[in-house]
Structure formats: structure tokens, C-alpha cells
């Protein structure tokens, strides 16, 4: 006898719109609070957006990130990112690391004295270490990266809303864009409140959140469109509830399995990817919530037309599951 795991029972009849005013009010409040937090605290920009110095190291000994970080800690350099560089062209005795030091107070990049202090500290750990290159990123380039990141997120939102508008109706596009903006804004608010490091990897996480959230939203929208043709006499609210319930198992399974992998990365992945993984983890939770509540509330309030076709197969009495007149 085969055993089948079910996280969601069959034929659920949850009324997702029972507390629609409360859920939408909470979403609106969180969005407003996120704006307030962003204005008051701002974002804790990483080296990518603040400017700083990148030191490339090379050694015949294996890179130990924790040891490198411990050696640099007494220097009080602030935000320091250390990562090992992997390349298939490297030889077996070629171990490369990249050390990024944020710009110090009142300076565009780390001073020559600071770079020398870093070299001395690392040479005490590994006498075979060398420093093939030292590069600095000034505030002008960092400012351009911030603008590019903003444009990338906005372009993704506009492109997705245009796609939804073409595939469905303008009401669906508005629901989707409000839901996505809600997800991005609240995620930024959490990063500002907790002062988590915000860098280019976090921007990539935001774009991933946008893609994941809209995927979940489109699945429900597709089922909603099918059911609107199938049950033309049912109230819109009932059809929307039915559509969310029918796709609930898929939503829970997809989000749940993804979160299992992300939580493992969040706990075991280390400091280098923690902000990136946290952004995606939180984004999936808030994205699943907004797909069910925020986007659908907008569509319910705007209403949709129900005459996409003159005659649907569901109108036929021979169609499985067709309603009796």
C-alpha cells in the first residue's frame, strides 16, 4: 500500500476573504511602517553601494575564511567581506581569496596604511600569502550601482505587470503589481529595521522574490480565469475562494519545500550569504501571503468581466462538473 504525504487535505473550503478588510489593513500598515523605517534608519549598504577596497590574495595553502576574519578583527575595519575564489583554471596549489573592506569614515577607500596593516595581519597567519591586486571602488561608482539596482527592480515590476495585463486583464495586472510592490517594500523595511547588510546579492534576492511571488500569483490567476468561465453564475468572491482552495496544496508544497532548503542555508551557510538567504526566505513567506490575500483582494474590489468567450465548454451539460441551470 503506497503512502502519500498530504500537507493540505483534499477539497478544502477555507474562506480566505472572511477577514479581507483586516488582512488588507495589516498589509497596508506594514507597507506604511516600512516606508517610515526606511526614512528614519535607511539601509545598511554594503561595500558594493558604499565604496571601499578589494584585496585579492593568493597562497599555496588552503584558504581559511574564519582564520582570515579573526586575524583582521583587531584592526577595527568595520564591514569586511571575505570569500574564497574558485576557478577551474587554478592549479592544485593555487588558493585565491577576495577581501572587501568598506570605505572608512571620511575617506573614499581604505588608506595605504590600512592596506599595509591588512597584509601584515594576513602574513602572520600565512607566510606564503601574496597580494596580486588591490582595487578601490569610489562613491561615484557606488552611486551608479544604487541607481542601477533601483532601475532593475522597477523594470522587473513594470515588465511583469505588462505581461499580466496582456495575459489576463488590467485588474489582474494592478493586483499583481500592488502585491509585488508590497513584498519588496516590506522586505526593505525589515532590512532597514534590523540593519542587515544590503548589497548587490540582496538586490538579486529581491528580483528572485519578485519572480517567485508572481509565479504563485499567476497559478491562482490561471485557475481563477478557468473557474470564471466554468461557473458564470457564481459570485466572484466564491469563485476566487474556490480557485485559491484548489491551488492551496500546490502553494503549500512549493513554498514549504523551498523554505526547507533556505532555512538550512540560513543556519549553515555562514555570514557571506546570510543576508541573501534571509531576503529570499522572508520574501517567500510574505510573497505567499500577498499572493493569497493582497493580490486577490485588489482583483475582488476592482471586479472582472466574465465574457472572455461567447461560449465556454463548461456551458455544455456534458462538461464534467458543469452546474445545473
Protein Blocks (a to p, Z undefined) as FASTA:
>chain_A
ZZdddfbdghiabdfklmmmmmmmmmmmmmmmmmmmmmmnopaddfklnopaddddddfb
dcdfklmmmmmmmnonojadddddddfkbcfklccddddddddehiabdcfklmmmmmmm
mmmmmmmbccfbacdddfklmmmmmmmmmmmmmmmmmmmmmmmmmmmcmklmmmmmmmmm
mmmmmmmmmmmmnopacdfklmmmmmmmmmmmmmmmmmmmmmmmmmmmmmmmbcfklmmm
mmmmmmmmmmmmmmmmmmmmmmmmmmmnojmlmmmmmmmmmmmmmmmmmmmmmmmmmmmm
nopafbfbfbdfklpmklghiacZZ
